Amino acid sequence: MGTRADFYIGKGIDSKWLGSIAWDGFPENIDNNILTSDKEDVFCQRVETFLMKRKDASKPEDGWPWPWSDSNTTDYTYTFGQ
């Protein structure tokens, strides 16, 4: 099975889901520029660019990719902000 990862702005019920990947979601496989983003718009752009390069990516327009209802079961969740 793959190591899944979800990307969000914010945390909790008011967070905005930006997308997910189905494989290699470990931190060492995530573009370091995403992990070190210091502005929300920069984080969003970097996640979007990262997802565009991946065949295993899902974006909001594709629909929620997992058989579970939230990211509590996803292997890794990357967020920007509170």
N, C-alpha and C positions, 0 to 999 in steps of 0.2 A: 504494500500500500504506500501511497505517497505521503509526504509530510505537508499537510495543508496549512495555508496561511490566509488570513483576512486582513484587510487594510481599512482603517476608519479615521475620520475626523471626530474627535471627542470620544467620550466613554459613556456607557450606560444607555438608557432608553432614548435619549435625544441624539445619539451619535449618528453620523452619516457614513454609510458603507460605501467605500470607493471601489472595492473589487476583491478578488481572491485568486489564489493559485493552488493547483492541486498537487504539485510536486516540488520538492526541495525548498520547503518553507523555513528551514533552519536559518537563524540570523546570519550565519556566514555565507548564505546563498542569496541574501537580499542586498541589493545595491547599497553600499555604504552611504551614498548621498541621500537616500531615503531616510536611513537611520539617524543621520546627523542634521536633517532639515531643521531650521530654526524659525521658519515662517510657514503658516498654514498653506498659502497659495503655492509656495515652493514644494512643500510636501505633496500636495495634490498633483502638481505637474510631474513631479518625479515618479510618483506611483503610476500615473497614467502612462508615462513613457515606458516604464518597466513592464506594465501589463501588456502594452502594445507589442512588445517583443516576444511575448510568451504564447505558445500554443495551448497551454493549460490554464489560461486566464479566463476569469468570468468577471463581467462588469455589471453594474446595476441594470443596464438595458437588456442583458442576457437572462436576468432573473437569478434568484438565490441558488447557488450550485449544490448545496449539501442536503442530505436527507434529514438533518437535524435543523431545528428552528432558529438557532442563534449561535454565536461564536464560542459559547462555553465548552463545546466539544471539539472545536477546531484546534489543531496542534499549536499554532502560533497566531497571535493577534497583534498587529502593529497599529499604533494609534498616534495621532498628533493632538495635543491639547488635553483638556480635562474632560 
